[in-house]
């Protein structure tokens, strides 16, 4: 039997959809001014946080792990990384211990762009998202969305 949404649940769901879309658009405009999409920015962030670094000290991650981390299909990630590679932000290299594995590695240019873009990105997230609610509401929302992510993670 279908459990339909009641009026309050429907209103909350629609508010979530509209708020998410408007926030994504807001943050996307800020990043676009720096020549990055939100997906590209997230890839650079994940690479910058990677525990495995290469000889030049910048982060690198297996393509399959990066796809999982940024919630992209492998083909979508490949397309995005190809675009980023063409402008010198990342490079793909063979995994030294696994002939079939491919690493995505941040370049110095990618790190420089991330460092230059991060203040505007953080400001847009604070102004468009965090400042719209109390800290307790924000942390509760984060905890709730972590539950959703855990439930839907494959």
C-alpha positions, 0 to 999 in steps of 0.5 A: 500500500502506498504511504502518501505524503500528508500536506505537511510532508508534501510542503516540507518535501517541496521546500527541500527540492526548491531550496536544494535547487536554488542553493545549487544554482547560487553556489554554481554561479559563484564557481562559474565565475572562477571557471569551475562547475560544482562537480569540478570543484568537488573533485578538486576538493576530494583530491586535495583531501586525499591521503595518498599523495604523489611525489609532487605532494598533491592528492591523487585518488583511484578513479573508481573511489573518486566516482563513489566519493562524489556520487557520479557514475564512472562514465560521468566522472570520466567525462568531467575528468577529461574536461579538467585534464584538457585545461590542466587541472588534473591528470590521469596516471596508471596506478603503480601497484595495479596495472588496471587501476587509474589514478586521478591526480591534482596538478599544481594548476588545479591546486592553485585554482582551488586555493583561489576559488575556495574563499568565494565558495565558502562565502557562498555556502555560508551566505546561501545556506548556513546563515539561513538557519541556526547552527543547531538547525544546520547540524541537525540537517547534516545529521538527517542527510547523513542518515539519508546518504547511509540508507541510499548508499550502494 
